[in-house]
Every structure is written in structure tokens, then in C-alpha cells.
């Protein structure tokens, strides 16, 4: 490990993550194992916009409760993190000025749900970046272009879900109950590919991974991984550790930290 800010890919969970003592403890413990970053750049599965767009940085914008049908308490969660104008300027510079801004957009649940558990004080500036595509290769190149943010103390986080098929999500069942076979198969493949640092396999996951289409009927929750991979690759390599594992209502919550 170096003294640069880390790069993470995390499975962010739905709002009820806050009620899961195991997962919340895992996230809190994870964030305690590295130095607090100066700022956080969050790439969430829940914001797709082209060209690349950054969230509010000049003034604060309210959280986006971008989910439906949950109890009222989940719409009352707050996360009043500082804006990140310096990080916004750095992102714009590194991407050659080809960045749109949406000053009305606050953090969505892919950003604030895990951050509530990792940094509950909400005292670290956070900026969100859109996914301009779901194609792994351009996202990987986007991550490469952003890698130098780490030298300024910014932590890059890709926030998705290692498997994400909502047909498997049944809140009437135990959260830690048995996971469907396709979720287990994809999780096992992903763990091996990451442990082996098999970049080719990861970039070609739709053809190489077992049960890829069942694990990700649509790939937006896997796509943030490629921004993290690109940033790590450009920083020195994709050596990594699996920081969180297990399943939650059938979905793999596996998450990684890159060591470069």
C-alpha cells in the first residue's frame, strides 16, 4: 500500500442496508483501515449521463431519494457532506474540460447509503460523477484519466453491486439466506478474476463470466468497477483485496480495495 488515497469498488446496497448489523459493521471497519481521504469522487450505478457530468459543487443540493416503495424512514435519511469545488476543478482539468455540470443534482443512494456507514460524520467533501456509457473499455479509460486525483488526496469509489438481479431480492426472506446459484457462480468468477488480476477477463466479462446475464440483466451496477480498475491500472496495477464478501437477499455484496 502507498500513502495515496485508496481506490474502492463497493456494493452499495439499498436503503435497508442501514438495518443490517453485519454489513454496516463491515463497511465501518473497512473505512477504519485506511487514512481518511481529503475528498471523495463517487461513481454510482444510479447516474447515467453523457457527456461525463459532475454533481453540485458550487452550492449544496438535496439528496436524491431515487427509490420507491420503502418505509418513510428511508426518505428521512440525511447526509450533509461539504461540497467539493476543488475536486470538481481537478476532474474538469484532467478530462480536458469536457465535463458537464449539474448544480441541481445531489448525491443518490448509491453514494450516500454506503457513506453513512463509512463516514457517518459527513465531514468529507463528496462529488459524484456520471457514467457516460456502460461499455467497460471507455469507462476503464475514464478511470485512467482520473487516476491522478489520488495524488491530491481524493478517494475514487465505484459504487455498484457485484451481482444485481432484483428478481432475487425478497425482503420477506432472511438477508443472509441462501443465494441463487447464478449469483454464487458470478461472485466466484469475479473473486477469482480479481485475485488473478485478469484484466482481459474482467473487460470481457459478458463473454467470459458464468451467468453474466442473470447476474446483471442490465450492467449499470457492474460498470462502476471499470472506472476503479482504470484508475488503479494507471496508478501502478490492479492488485487488490476483497474487503467485503457474502450475500444480501441473494445479491453479492463483494467489494474490493486496490492496493496500487
ABEGO torsion letter per residue (X at the ends): XBABBBBBBBBAEBAAAAABAAAAAAAAAAAAABBBBABBBBBBAABBBOBBBBBBAABBBBBBBBBBGBBAAAAABBBBBBBBAAAAAAAAAAAGGBBBBBAABBBBAAAAAAAAAABAAGABBBBBBBBABABAAAAAAAAAAAAAAAAAGBBBBBBBBABBBAAABBAABBAABBBBAAAAAAAAAAAAAAAAGBAAAAAAAAAABBGAAAABABAAAAAAAAAAAAAAAAAGEABBBBABBEBBGGBBABBBBBAX
